[in-house]
Amino acid sequence: MRPSIDQIKTSLQAAAADARESRSNDVWTRTLMKHVGQLGQLLNWSVASGRYPDADHLGDWLFDMTWYHADEQDQLLSLGLVLESEWGRYWADIRFDFEKLLIADAPIKVMVFDEVEDSVILFARLKERIKTYRGMSSGHTFLFACFKGVKRDFEFDTFQP
């Protein structure tokens, strides 16, 4: 079943609530992967992630997290979601991870990142990258989750090319 953007946002907000007191990027990443991974499995997706111990495939498979379906011979059938997270403090760090999402043929692409400048500016910069990329097909939804350090919560935006 294809997840709704609201379900993913709820998972990310639950992760923020669980990790709110931590200052560790590793704790935040593992908590984030736990919540999003559990949602994927609840919706009958197999989950690949090196930072989610209950993943169906332990290890990053191209992305920080991938939801996928495979057949009985473990041949890839489809992707449902790909997720990248970047806690670096520079735009270049975010941009490098985000550009991986451009090439993914998944209906939902999630980018989680730390606020390195105003979120409105960051959202606009990411959307411009999508518009510029020549290989984008239709039917994809990008979900941006910008972590606001002062609020210790996420601000969201979506984009459909």
DOMAR-556687 format. One record per residue (C-alpha): residue number from 0; residue in three letters; x, y, z. Coordinates in Angstrom, 2 decimals, padded with zeros to 5 digits. Example, Ala and Ser with C-alpha at 12.3 -4.5 7.8 and 13.67 -1.06 7.14 Angstrom:
2
ATOM   num   residu        px        py        pz
ATOM     0      ALA    012.30   -004.50    007.80
ATOM     1      SER    013.67   -001.06    007.14
END
This chain:
161
ATOM   num   residu        px        py        pz
ATOM     0      MET    000.00    000.00    000.00
ATOM     1      ARG    001.28    003.45   -000.88
ATOM     2      PRO    001.73    005.59    002.22
ATOM     3      SER    000.22    009.01    002.52
ATOM     4      ILE    002.42    012.04    003.04
ATOM     5      ASP    000.54    012.63    006.30
ATOM     6      GLN    001.52    009.15    007.56
ATOM     7      ILE    005.17    009.88    006.86
ATOM     8      LYS    004.96    013.29    008.54
ATOM     9      THR    003.38    011.66    011.60
ATOM    10      SER    006.25    009.13    011.74
ATOM    11      LEU    008.82    011.91    011.51
ATOM    12      GLN    007.06    013.93    014.22
ATOM    13      ALA    006.98    010.83    016.47
ATOM    14      ALA    010.73    010.42    015.91
ATOM    15      ALA    011.28    014.06    016.86
ATOM    16      ALA    009.27    013.57    020.05
ATOM    17      ASP    011.28    010.45    020.98
ATOM    18      ALA    014.69    012.02    020.28
ATOM    19      ARG    013.85    015.58    021.34
ATOM    20      GLU    016.27    015.67    024.29
ATOM    21      SER    019.21    014.15    022.43
ATOM    22      ARG    021.96    016.20    020.81
ATOM    23      SER    023.43    013.16    019.04
ATOM    24      ASN    023.02    012.91    015.25
ATOM    25      ASP    023.34    009.13    015.57
ATOM    26      VAL    020.43    008.94    018.04
ATOM    27      TRP    018.31    011.17    015.82
ATOM    28      THR    019.08    009.11    012.72
ATOM    29      ARG    018.36    005.77    014.38
ATOM    30      THR    015.13    007.06    015.90
ATOM    31      LEU    014.04    008.48    012.57
ATOM    32      MET    014.80    005.20    010.78
ATOM    33      LYS    012.94    003.22    013.44
ATOM    34      HIS    009.73    005.21    013.05
ATOM    35      VAL    009.76    005.42    009.26
ATOM    36      GLY    010.87    001.77    008.97
ATOM    37      GLN    008.03    000.60    011.21
ATOM    38      LEU    005.53    002.51    009.06
ATOM    39      GLY    006.90    000.86    005.92
ATOM    40      GLN    006.60   -002.62    007.40
ATOM    41      LEU    003.11   -001.86    008.72
ATOM    42      LEU    002.14   -000.99    005.13
ATOM    43      ASN    003.67   -004.30    003.89
ATOM    44      TRP    006.86   -002.93    002.38
ATOM    45      SER    010.25   -004.55    002.87
ATOM    46      VAL    012.68   -002.07    004.38
ATOM    47      ALA    016.40   -001.66    003.72
ATOM    48      SER    018.42    000.49    006.10
ATOM    49      GLY    021.69    000.16    007.94
ATOM    50      ARG    020.37    002.17    010.86
ATOM    51      TYR    017.12    000.30    011.55
ATOM    52      PRO    017.82   -002.99    013.36
ATOM    53      ASP    014.46   -004.54    012.38
ATOM    54      ALA    015.00   -003.87    008.67
ATOM    55      ASP    014.35   -006.69    006.23
ATOM    56      HIS    017.75   -005.91    004.70
ATOM    57      LEU    020.35   -004.59    007.13
ATOM    58      GLY    022.44   -002.16    005.21
ATOM    59      ASP    021.90    000.98    003.22
ATOM    60      TRP    020.83    000.12   -000.28
ATOM    61      LEU    021.70    003.21   -002.33
ATOM    62      PHE    019.77    005.41    000.13
ATOM    63      ASP    019.60    005.81    003.91
ATOM    64      MET    016.26    003.99    003.75
ATOM    65      THR    014.42    002.21    000.96
ATOM    66      TRP    010.98    000.64    000.97
ATOM    67      TYR    010.67   -002.04   -001.70
ATOM    68      HIS    008.77   -005.09   -002.92
ATOM    69      ALA    010.57   -008.17   -004.20
ATOM    70      ASP    009.33   -011.46   -005.63
ATOM    71      GLU    009.90   -014.97   -004.26
ATOM    72      GLN    013.38   -015.06   -005.86
ATOM    73      ASP    014.21   -011.76   -004.12
ATOM    74      GLN    014.14   -009.90   -007.42
ATOM    75      LEU    013.27   -006.24   -007.09
ATOM    76      LEU    009.73   -005.44   -008.25
ATOM    77      SER    009.19   -001.85   -007.15
ATOM    78      LEU    010.18    000.94   -004.79
ATOM    79      GLY    007.69    002.69   -002.57
ATOM    80      LEU    009.83    005.25   -000.80
ATOM    81      VAL    013.43    006.42   -000.63
ATOM    82      LEU    014.78    008.58    002.16
ATOM    83      GLU    017.96    010.52    002.69
ATOM    84      SER    018.91    012.36    005.87
ATOM    85      GLU    021.68    014.86    006.37
ATOM    86      TRP    022.55    016.56    009.63
ATOM    87      GLY    025.54    018.46    008.19
ATOM    88      ARG    025.68    022.17    008.76
ATOM    89      TYR    026.36    023.18    005.15
ATOM    90      TRP    024.17    023.46    002.07
ATOM    91      ALA    026.69    021.38    000.10
ATOM    92      ASP    026.13    018.43    002.48
ATOM    93      ILE    022.36    018.60    002.01
ATOM    94      ARG    022.63    019.08   -001.75
ATOM    95      PHE    024.89    016.04   -002.19
ATOM    96      ASP    022.46    013.70   -000.41
ATOM    97      PHE    019.38    015.30   -001.97
ATOM    98      GLU    020.63    014.80   -005.53
ATOM    99      LYS    020.57    011.02   -004.96
ATOM   100      LEU    016.78    011.32   -004.65
ATOM   101      LEU    016.54    012.89   -008.10
ATOM   102      ILE    017.56    009.65   -009.79
ATOM   103      ALA    015.29    007.36   -007.73
ATOM   104      ASP    012.24    005.87   -009.42
ATOM   105      ALA    010.11    005.85   -006.28
ATOM   106      PRO    006.76    007.59   -005.90
ATOM   107      ILE    007.78    009.17   -002.59
ATOM   108      LYS    011.15    010.76   -001.97
ATOM   109      VAL    011.91    012.08    001.50
ATOM   110      MET    014.72    014.47    002.40
ATOM   111      VAL    015.35    015.09    006.10
ATOM   112      PHE    017.85    017.76    007.00
ATOM   113      ASP    018.97    020.23    009.63
ATOM   114      GLU    018.15    023.89    009.22
ATOM   115      VAL    021.37    025.46    007.94
ATOM   116      GLU    019.57    028.57    006.75
ATOM   117      ASP    015.95    029.71    006.65
ATOM   118      SER    013.71    026.77    005.75
ATOM   119      VAL    011.84    028.75    003.08
ATOM   120      ILE    015.13    029.36    001.30
ATOM   121      LEU    016.17    025.71    001.66
ATOM   122      PHE    012.83    024.46    000.31
ATOM   123      ALA    013.14    026.82   -002.67
ATOM   124      ARG    016.70    025.69   -003.41
ATOM   125      LEU    015.66    022.01   -003.36
ATOM   126      LYS    012.67    022.67   -005.63
ATOM   127      GLU    014.93    024.50   -008.08
ATOM   128      ARG    017.21    021.43   -008.21
ATOM   129      ILE    014.19    019.27   -009.07
ATOM   130      LYS    013.05    021.66   -011.80
ATOM   131      THR    016.54    021.77   -013.28
ATOM   132      TYR    017.04    017.99   -013.36
ATOM   133      ARG    016.24    016.75   -016.88
ATOM   134      GLY    015.58    013.11   -016.03
ATOM   135      MET    012.57    013.66   -013.75
ATOM   136      SER    009.43    011.74   -014.58
ATOM   137      SER    005.96    012.60   -013.33
ATOM   138      GLY    004.11    010.96   -010.47
ATOM   139      HIS    006.71    011.59   -007.78
ATOM   140      THR    006.18    013.47   -004.55
ATOM   141      PHE    009.07    015.01   -002.66
ATOM   142      LEU    008.65    015.51    001.07
ATOM   143      PHE    011.10    017.90    002.69
ATOM   144      ALA    011.49    017.71    006.48
ATOM   145      CYS    013.59    020.55    007.87
ATOM   146      PHE    014.58    020.09    011.51
ATOM   147      LYS    014.11    023.33    013.42
ATOM   148      GLY    016.64    023.20    016.25
ATOM   149      VAL    014.97    025.79    018.46
ATOM   150      LYS    011.55    024.09    018.29
ATOM   151      ARG    013.12    020.59    018.25
ATOM   152      ASP    010.59    019.62    015.58
ATOM   153      PHE    010.20    019.45    011.82
ATOM   154      GLU    008.83    021.93    009.33
ATOM   155      PHE    007.50    020.26    006.19
ATOM   156      ASP    007.03    021.10    002.55
ATOM   157      THR    006.11    018.99   -000.45
ATOM   158      PHE    006.69    019.29   -004.15
ATOM   159      GLN    005.38    017.39   -007.17
ATOM   160      PRO    007.22    018.07   -010.41
END
